[in-house]
Amino acid sequence: MQILPIAEYTIHIGPVGEALAPLMQQLRYSTLFVLVDEHTELHCLPRIRSLVEDAVVIRIPAGEEAKNIQECQHIWQQLLDGHADRKSLIINLGGGVIGDMGGFCAGTFKRGIPFIQIPTTLLSQVDASVGGKLGIDFKHIKNCIGLFRNPQAVLVDPQFCLTLPDRQLASGMIEIFKHGLLHDVDLYHKLLALESLTEILDEEYIGRAIAVKREVVEQDPYEAGLRKILNLGHTLGHGVESYFLDTDHPLLHGEAVAIGLIGELYIASKRLGFPVEELTRIERFVKRWYPEIAIPDEARGAILEIMAQDKKNERNQLHFSLLKKPGEPYIDCIIEPELVQEAITYYNNQLSVPV
Ligand SMILES: NC(=O)c1ccc[n+]([C@@H]2O[C@H](COP(=O)([O-])OP(=O)(O)OC[C@H]3O[C@@H](n4cnc5c(N)ncnc54)[C@H](O)[C@@H]3O)[C@@H](O)[C@H]2O)c1
């Protein structure tokens, strides 16, 4: 079991029971609630059920579509019906949707009640559950309403990810890869040599990816500066993700970030001299683990429009977080739309499928 202290709580990496059992003894709560979706109720709840026998289980539908104010009302209602008070405890057992929305509901109910995050997807284990950002989508804007608030603890058990489909596993892996590229070059090299997808569930890799995020958010909890480096691959990636969301073949978040990474590192090669040989290695990694998706010409306008709304932008200029080389990130790089267009063309040209 690895234990990483962060702010006033701890992240436990290892078998969930080993961490949860002592916590259930230590924490003095009045009533206990566990938030699940239909997949985590089936695959994950049985692993902790004996430790939370007295809990009221709150169920929501799976997926991003559920991350909205109506589902929050359902959760708040269940808390009221279960006589929750400020000493109640909520355990959020699920992926990033459960963690973000359960944390948001806990953080706002009676001005805030304690909660524990038990992330059950790779993406939520190495990214969403660390850093205190909570929220829901509103009017099709992701994470539009939310707050910063820390849990009592985060319990990361990679074994939960064994029931995830490969696509979800690969989607989460890109955040580990990104954390390595940003701040743990040895981890980045180890991932380049990965031979099977399940190797990524190594506690060491997950722990090292979390350690990078922890270090960054500890230095900049409210994203005033340094934390922006975590947006590497996400500026273009978010544009691509949003565009495909409205098509009949939406991409998973990590799949869009993988595309964003190639485009943005091409931009970095032009603007900051990011080594072309590293870019080639990263392209090989992305081709090995992610579907090859061409960006059609008609998508370019929509992608740039979405990027124009990016929260990092200032004075109508596109701001990117880029790399000069692995381990050397730069924030607030101003990039003109023409270079973004060139990056999309570059991305399409390196594919082995036709555009
Ligand atoms: N707060 C943050 O800092 C932060 C950072 C990154 C992403 N996010 C948010 O995280 C969300 C995405 O998270 P996600 O990718 O985990 O999506 P998700 O929560 O929708 O989970 C993906 C799917 O996997 C299922 N699932 C969860 N655990 C499972 C398991 N162990 N076995 C089988 N199926 C399982 C879920 O039911 C769902 O269908 C987005 O809403 C995003 O905005 C937040």
The ligand as an SDF file (V2000), in Angstrom:
LIG
                    3D

 44 48  0  0  0  0  0  0  0  0999 V2000
  -12.2410   16.6850  -11.4580 N   0  0  0  0  0  0  0  0  0  0  0  0
  -11.2400   16.5980  -12.2910 C   0  0  0  0  0  0  0  0  0  0  0  0
  -10.1570   17.1350  -12.0450 O   0  0  0  0  0  0  0  0  0  0  0  0
  -11.4100   15.8100  -13.5540 C   0  0  0  0  0  0  0  0  0  0  0  0
  -10.2970   15.4840  -14.3280 C   0  0  0  0  0  0  0  0  0  0  0  0
  -10.5000   14.6960  -15.4650 C   0  0  0  0  0  0  0  0  0  0  0  0
  -11.7740   14.2790  -15.8130 C   0  0  0  0  0  0  0  0  0  0  0  0
  -12.8290   14.6400  -15.0220 N   0  0  0  0  0  0  0  0  0  0  0  0
  -14.1980   14.1930  -15.3610 C   0  0  0  0  0  0  0  0  0  0  0  0
  -14.2330   12.7750  -15.3130 O   0  0  0  0  0  0  0  0  0  0  0  0
  -15.2910   12.3340  -16.1610 C   0  0  0  0  0  0  0  0  0  0  0  0
  -14.8030   11.1680  -16.9680 C   0  0  0  0  0  0  0  0  0  0  0  0
  -14.4310   10.1360  -16.0860 O   0  0  0  0  0  0  0  0  0  0  0  0
  -14.4470    8.6020  -16.5390 P   0  0  0  0  0  0  0  0  0  0  0  0
  -13.6790    8.4510  -17.7840 O   0  0  0  0  0  0  0  0  0  0  0  0
  -14.0690    7.8250  -15.3470 O   0  0  0  0  0  0  0  0  0  0  0  0
  -15.9670    8.3900  -16.9780 O   0  0  0  0  0  0  0  0  0  0  0  0
  -17.2300    7.7200  -16.2620 P   0  0  0  0  0  0  0  0  0  0  0  0
  -17.3100    8.0790  -14.8390 O   0  0  0  0  0  0  0  0  0  0  0  0
  -18.3840    8.0450  -17.1260 O   0  0  0  0  0  0  0  0  0  0  0  0
  -16.9090    6.1650  -16.3660 O   0  0  0  0  0  0  0  0  0  0  0  0
  -16.8120    5.5650  -17.6440 C   0  0  0  0  0  0  0  0  0  0  0  0
  -17.6740    4.3190  -17.7270 C   0  0  0  0  0  0  0  0  0  0  0  0
  -17.0560    3.2710  -16.9780 O   0  0  0  0  0  0  0  0  0  0  0  0
  -18.0110    2.6810  -16.0930 C   0  0  0  0  0  0  0  0  0  0  0  0
  -17.2470    2.1410  -14.9740 N   0  0  0  0  0  0  0  0  0  0  0  0
  -16.7170    2.8130  -13.9340 C   0  0  0  0  0  0  0  0  0  0  0  0
  -15.9530    2.0020  -13.1940 N   0  0  0  0  0  0  0  0  0  0  0  0
  -16.0490    0.7730  -13.7640 C   0  0  0  0  0  0  0  0  0  0  0  0
  -15.4660   -0.4910  -13.4680 C   0  0  0  0  0  0  0  0  0  0  0  0
  -14.5880   -0.6350  -12.4670 N   0  0  0  0  0  0  0  0  0  0  0  0
  -15.7830   -1.5330  -14.2630 N   0  0  0  0  0  0  0  0  0  0  0  0
  -16.6150   -1.3820  -15.3170 C   0  0  0  0  0  0  0  0  0  0  0  0
  -17.1680   -0.2180  -15.6730 N   0  0  0  0  0  0  0  0  0  0  0  0
  -16.8800    0.8550  -14.8860 C   0  0  0  0  0  0  0  0  0  0  0  0
  -18.9520    3.7920  -15.7780 C   0  0  0  0  0  0  0  0  0  0  0  0
  -20.1920    3.3000  -15.3170 O   0  0  0  0  0  0  0  0  0  0  0  0
  -19.0780    4.4710  -17.1350 C   0  0  0  0  0  0  0  0  0  0  0  0
  -19.9750    3.7750  -17.9410 O   0  0  0  0  0  0  0  0  0  0  0  0
  -15.7060   13.5120  -17.0070 C   0  0  0  0  0  0  0  0  0  0  0  0
  -16.9550   13.9720  -16.5520 O   0  0  0  0  0  0  0  0  0  0  0  0
  -14.6320   14.5470  -16.7470 C   0  0  0  0  0  0  0  0  0  0  0  0
  -15.1130   15.8660  -16.8220 O   0  0  0  0  0  0  0  0  0  0  0  0
  -12.6740   15.3770  -13.9080 C   0  0  0  0  0  0  0  0  0  0  0  0
  1  2  1  0
  2  3  2  0
  2  4  1  0
  4  5  1  0
  4 44  2  0
  5  6  2  0
  6  7  1  0
  7  8  2  0
  8  9  1  0
  8 44  1  0
  9 10  1  0
  9 42  1  0
 10 11  1  0
 11 12  1  0
 11 40  1  0
 12 13  1  0
 13 14  1  0
 14 15  2  0
 14 16  1  0
 14 17  1  0
 17 18  1  0
 18 19  2  0
 18 20  1  0
 18 21  1  0
 21 22  1  0
 22 23  1  0
 23 24  1  0
 23 38  1  0
 24 25  1  0
 25 26  1  0
 25 36  1  0
 26 27  1  0
 26 35  1  0
 27 28  2  0
 28 29  1  0
 29 30  1  0
 29 35  2  0
 30 31  1  0
 30 32  2  0
 32 33  1  0
 33 34  2  0
 34 35  1  0
 36 37  1  0
 36 38  1  0
 38 39  1  0
 40 41  1  0
 40 42  1  0
 42 43  1  0
M  CHG  2   8   1  16  -1
M  END
$$$$
